[in-house]
Amino acid sequence: MKKYQVGVIGAGWIAQAHMRNLQQTGRAEIRWIAARNPENLERIRTEFSVPNKTRKYRDMLRDPEVEVVIIATPPHLHRQMFIDAIRAGKHVLLEKPMALDMKEIEEMMKVKEQHPEVIAMECSARHSRLTPKFRKVKEIIDSGALGEIYSMYHCSVARQNRPGIEFHSPAKWFLDRSLAGGGPLFDWGVYDLAFHLGVMGDRLELDKVESVVLKSGLDEVDPDTEVYDVEEHLMVQLRFSHDVRYHWERAAHANMESPNETRIYGTRGGIKLAYCTWDEPVVIFYDLDEQGKSREQRIELAYEGLEDGFSLTEHWIRVLDGLEEPAVTLEIAKKHMDILCKCRQVADNSFRK
């Protein structure tokens, strides 16, 4: 089978995860790695036995052997790197979020349209659309068993769980809005929307951002960085087409804790679950029995024991092979980012008042 020649931009935690997963598939050879920090660059190049390294990512783009580029850098760098890679004729796997704002995303999409031969995919399918939970929930909804969906609710609240750096402490850029775009709004919002709008078949369109609260300055423990201006706690209410309300709360730090939970309300039934793979592999389905009595069905799902990132990598290889369509296309990722940017704009306007 074909082995793809890959260049990776970035040498942080997520770049290393991509590299491990690619090597595990046996379908890719990592030909180049690009990173700014020379010590980190050499360490990761040696660890993964990458033959070529550079501090200037355009060096790898000039290599005609490179077919695929993975962009695993902070979001403020995505726009130019994506544009350069697409213009160089490389297939691109782009880390989430796509970019900092819709102006950047529109420019990226315009360049991609000029190169239809190139395949590009964004990574928010990682924790959302490639799981047994997603497939089961979508199957139930598609069957009509819930009736008309009228409300979706999601809540995940943590304490002192600063965006990004809870699992990769050197990545202090996560706390700087000018580099990351936002805290949980951008960091986790793309996953939440990918799951919740995806199980609805991507048919919902945003009608109105009804209310947004983005709260920062809650965590008083020094994260050892000069800038910490991303939101820590968000509460959002959205109205979608088909008169569907979306009640959404996330916090990297708030002064309480609430476990990851999604509820989907329909006129004939409901669903409750924690959608991430590390949560319990269960979907709870509420409906009526033959006598019209309410009942609860606990659906336990079999997991293959693979990490989310490996499922994403396997899917990306199948996309490159032409066997599957991207689980999150650039168009879908753009739609999600547009919603998140509108939420941020409403919050900013409210703050200025």
C-alpha positions in Angstrom: 0.0 0.0 0.0 1.1 3.6 -0.7 3.2 5.2 2.0 2.7 9.0 2.2 5.6 11.4 2.5 4.8 13.8 5.3 6.1 17.1 6.6 5.1 18.3 10.1 5.1 21.9 11.2 5.5 22.2 14.9 7.2 20.1 17.5 5.0 20.4 20.6 2.7 17.9 22.3 0.1 17.7 19.5 2.7 17.5 16.7 4.4 14.6 18.5 1.0 12.9 18.9 0.4 13.2 15.1 3.9 11.8 14.5 3.4 8.8 16.8 0.0 8.0 15.3 1.3 8.4 11.7 4.2 6.0 12.4 1.8 3.5 14.1 -0.3 3.3 10.9 2.7 2.2 8.8 1.3 4.3 6.0 3.4 7.4 6.4 7.0 8.4 6.4 7.8 11.6 8.2 10.3 13.2 5.9 10.5 16.7 7.5 9.9 18.5 10.8 9.9 22.3 11.1 10.0 24.2 14.4 11.4 27.4 15.7 13.2 26.2 18.9 16.4 24.5 17.7 16.9 22.3 20.8 13.4 21.0 20.7 13.6 20.6 16.9 16.7 18.4 17.2 15.3 16.4 20.1 12.0 15.5 18.3 13.8 14.9 15.0 16.0 12.4 16.8 13.2 10.7 18.8 11.1 10.1 15.6 14.1 9.5 13.3 13.1 12.3 10.9 15.7 12.7 8.2 15.2 16.4 7.6 14.7 19.4 9.9 14.4 23.1 9.5 13.5 26.2 11.4 11.8 27.6 8.2 8.8 25.6 7.3 8.9 26.8 3.6 12.0 24.6 3.2 9.8 21.5 3.4 7.3 22.9 1.1 10.0 23.2 -1.6 10.6 19.4 -1.3 8.7 17.8 -4.2 8.7 14.4 -2.4 6.5 15.9 0.4 2.8 15.1 -0.3 1.2 15.9 3.0 1.7 18.6 5.5 0.4 18.6 9.1 0.1 22.1 10.7 0.3 21.7 14.4 1.2 25.2 15.5 -0.6 27.8 17.6 -3.7 29.2 15.8 -2.2 32.6 15.0 0.3 30.9 12.7 -2.3 28.8 10.8 -3.4 31.2 8.1 -0.1 31.8 6.4 1.2 28.3 6.8 -2.1 26.8 5.4 -2.0 29.2 2.4 1.6 28.5 1.7 1.1 24.7 1.9 -2.0 24.7 -0.3 -0.2 26.9 -2.9 2.7 24.4 -2.8 0.3 21.6 -3.8 0.4 19.8 -0.5 -2.5 18.0 1.2 -3.1 19.6 4.6 -4.2 18.3 7.9 -4.9 21.5 9.9 -5.0 21.6 13.7 -8.0 23.3 15.3 -9.1 26.0 15.6 -8.7 27.0 11.9 -7.5 30.6 12.6 -8.1 33.6 14.8 -11.1 35.2 13.0 -13.4 34.9 10.0 -11.3 37.3 7.9 -8.4 34.9 8.0 -10.6 31.9 7.4 -12.2 33.5 4.4 -8.8 34.1 2.9 -7.8 30.5 3.6 -10.9 29.2 2.0 -10.5 31.3 -1.1 -7.0 30.0 -1.7 -8.2 26.4 -1.2 -10.9 26.9 -3.8 -8.2 27.8 -6.3 -6.6 24.4 -5.7 -9.4 21.8 -5.8 -6.9 19.0 -6.4 -5.5 19.4 -2.9 -7.2 17.6 0.1 -7.5 19.5 3.3 -9.2 18.6 6.6 -9.5 20.2 10.1 -8.9 18.2 13.2 -12.0 18.8 15.4 -13.4 15.3 14.4 -10.8 14.0 16.9 -13.0 14.0 20.0 -16.3 14.2 18.2 -17.3 12.5 15.0 -15.1 9.4 14.9 -16.4 7.7 18.0 -19.0 4.9 18.6 -21.0 7.4 20.8 -21.4 9.8 17.9 -22.5 7.0 15.5 -25.0 5.7 18.1 -26.5 9.1 18.9 -26.8 10.0 15.2 -28.4 6.6 14.5 -31.1 7.2 17.2 -31.8 10.7 16.0 -31.9 9.7 12.3 -34.4 6.9 13.2 -36.9 9.5 14.4 -37.1 7.9 17.9 -36.7 11.3 19.6 -39.4 13.0 17.5 -38.6 16.7 16.8 -35.4 17.9 18.6 -36.1 21.2 20.3 -33.3 21.6 22.8 -29.6 20.6 23.2 -27.7 21.2 26.4 -24.0 20.8 27.1 -22.0 21.4 30.3 -18.4 20.8 31.3 -17.0 22.8 34.1 -13.6 22.3 35.7 -11.3 24.1 38.2 -7.8 25.3 37.6 -7.7 23.4 34.3 -6.2 26.2 32.3 -6.7 25.8 28.5 -4.1 23.6 26.9 -1.4 23.8 29.5 -3.1 21.3 31.8 -1.6 18.6 29.6 1.3 20.5 28.0 2.7 23.0 30.4 5.1 24.8 28.1 2.3 25.9 25.8 1.6 29.2 27.5 0.3 30.6 24.2 -3.0 29.0 25.1 -3.6 31.7 27.6 -2.9 34.6 25.2 -6.0 35.6 23.1 -3.9 37.1 20.4 -2.2 33.7 19.8 -5.0 31.3 20.7 -8.1 33.2 19.8 -9.9 32.3 23.0 -9.9 29.9 25.9 -12.5 27.1 26.1 -14.5 29.0 23.4 -12.0 28.2 20.7 -10.2 25.3 22.4 -13.2 23.1 23.1 -16.0 24.9 21.2 -15.0 23.4 17.9 -15.3 19.9 19.4 -18.7 20.6 21.0 -20.2 22.0 17.9 -18.7 19.2 15.7 -20.4 16.6 17.9 -23.8 18.4 18.6 -24.4 19.8 15.1 -23.0 16.6 13.5 -25.5 14.3 15.2 -28.1 16.5 13.7 -26.7 15.9 10.2 -25.2 19.5 9.9 -28.7 20.7 9.0 -29.0 23.4 11.7 -28.2 27.0 10.8 -27.6 29.7 13.4 -30.5 32.1 13.7 -29.4 34.2 16.7 -26.8 34.4 19.4 -29.2 35.1 22.3 -26.8 35.6 25.1 -23.1 35.1 25.9 -21.1 35.4 29.1 -17.3 35.1 28.8 -15.7 35.4 32.3 -12.0 35.7 33.0 -9.9 36.6 36.0 -11.3 33.8 38.1 -8.2 31.7 38.6 -5.9 33.5 41.1 -3.1 30.9 40.9 -0.2 32.3 38.9 0.3 30.3 35.7 3.8 31.8 35.3 3.0 33.7 32.2 2.8 37.5 31.5 -0.4 37.2 29.6 -3.6 35.4 30.7 -6.4 37.1 28.9 -8.5 34.3 27.5 -11.9 33.5 29.0 -12.1 30.8 31.7 -15.8 30.3 31.9 -18.4 30.7 29.1 -22.2 30.5 29.1 -23.9 30.7 25.7 -27.5 30.5 24.5 -28.0 30.0 20.8 -31.1 29.7 18.6 -30.8 27.5 15.5 -33.1 26.8 12.6 -36.0 24.4 13.2 -36.5 26.3 16.5 -33.7 24.4 18.2 -32.1 26.0 21.3 -28.6 25.2 22.3 -27.6 25.9 25.9 -23.8 25.6 26.3 -21.5 26.0 29.3 -17.8 25.3 29.6 -15.2 26.3 32.0 -11.5 25.7 32.3 -11.7 27.3 35.6 -14.9 28.2 37.6 -15.5 28.0 41.3 -17.3 24.7 41.1 -17.1 21.5 39.0 -19.6 19.8 36.8 -18.9 16.7 34.7 -19.0 16.6 31.0 -22.6 16.0 30.0 -24.8 16.4 26.9 -28.6 16.3 26.9 -30.7 16.2 23.7 -34.4 16.8 24.2 -37.0 15.6 21.6 -40.8 15.6 21.6 -40.8 11.8 21.9 -37.6 11.0 23.7 -34.2 12.1 24.9 -30.6 11.2 25.1 -28.0 11.8 27.8 -24.2 11.1 27.5 -20.7 12.3 28.1 -19.4 12.3 24.6 -15.7 12.1 25.0 -14.0 8.7 24.6 -12.4 8.9 28.0 -15.9 9.2 29.6 -18.0 6.2 30.3 -18.9 4.3 27.0 -22.6 4.7 27.6 -25.5 6.4 25.9 -28.7 6.7 27.9 -31.9 6.7 25.8 -35.2 7.9 27.3 -38.4 6.9 25.5 -41.8 5.3 26.0 -42.6 1.6 26.1 -45.5 -0.2 24.4 -47.8 0.9 27.1 -46.8 4.5 26.9 -44.8 4.4 30.2 -41.5 6.2 30.4 -38.4 4.1 30.4 -34.7 4.4 30.4 -32.4 2.3 28.2 -28.7 2.2 29.0 -26.8 1.5 25.8 -23.2 0.3 26.5 -20.9 0.6 23.5 -17.8 -1.4 22.6 -14.6 0.6 22.2 -11.6 -0.6 20.3 -9.2 0.8 22.8 -7.7 3.3 20.4 -6.9 6.9 21.3 -8.9 9.6 19.7 -5.9 10.9 17.9 -5.1 7.5 16.3 -8.7 7.3 15.0 -8.3 10.7 13.5 -5.0 9.6 11.8 -6.5 6.4 10.5 -9.4 8.5 9.1 -7.0 11.0 7.5 -5.2 8.2 5.7 -8.5 6.8 4.4 -9.4 10.3 3.2 -6.0 10.5 1.4 -6.7 7.1 -0.1 -10.0 8.4 -1.5 -12.0 5.9 0.6 -13.7 8.4 2.9 -14.8 12.0 2.9 -13.4 14.3 5.7 -15.5 13.9 8.9 -15.1 17.7 9.3 -14.6 19.4 6.0 -13.1 22.9 5.9 -16.7 24.2 5.1 -18.1 22.6 8.2 -15.1 23.9 10.3 -15.7 27.4 8.9 -19.4 27.2 9.9 -18.4 26.3 13.5 -15.8 29.0 13.7 -18.3 31.5 12.4 -20.6 30.6 15.3 -17.8 30.9 17.8 -16.6 34.2 16.4 -20.2 35.6 16.6 -20.4 34.5 20.3 -17.1 36.3 21.0 -18.3 39.4 19.2 -21.6 39.5 21.2 -19.6 39.1 24.4 -17.1 41.8 23.4 -19.9 44.2 22.5 -21.6 43.6 25.8 -18.4 44.2 27.7 -17.8 47.5 25.9 -21.3 48.7 27.0 
